[in-house]
């Protein structure tokens, strides 16, 4: 690590991304569906 912390940050941001890095789209095409809420109803005996 360089002695100057600022130089370290600059170098880190200039480094290439890792090989398995896959950029995601800026915005998802469609929001995920909302989960279906099923209220709990206890069985009456």
C-alpha positions in Angstrom: 0.0 0.0 0.0 1.4 3.4 -0.9 2.2 5.7 2.0 -0.3 8.3 0.6 -3.8 7.0 1.2 -5.2 9.2 -1.6 -2.8 7.6 -4.1 -4.0 4.2 -3.0 -7.6 5.1 -3.5 -6.9 6.5 -7.0 -5.0 3.4 -7.9 -7.8 1.2 -6.7 -10.4 3.0 -8.8 -8.2 2.8 -11.9 -7.7 -1.0 -11.5 -9.6 -3.2 -13.9 -12.6 -5.1 -12.7 -12.2 -8.7 -11.8 -12.7 -11.3 -14.6 -16.0 -12.7 -13.2 -17.5 -9.2 -12.9 -20.6 -8.9 -15.0 -22.0 -5.4 -15.1 -25.8 -5.2 -14.4 -28.2 -2.9 -16.3 -28.6 0.5 -14.8 -32.3 -0.1 -14.2 -34.1 -3.4 -14.1 -36.5 -3.9 -17.0 -39.3 -4.8 -14.7 -39.7 -4.8 -11.0 -40.0 -8.2 -9.3 -43.5 -9.3 -8.6 -44.8 -8.6 -5.1 -45.2 -11.6 -2.9 -48.8 -12.9 -2.4 -49.8 -12.3 1.2 -52.0 -15.1 2.6 -53.3 -14.2 6.0 -53.0 -16.9 8.7 -56.4 -18.3 9.7 -56.3 -20.8 12.6 -58.6 -23.8 12.1 -61.6 -23.9 14.4 -62.5 -27.2 15.9 
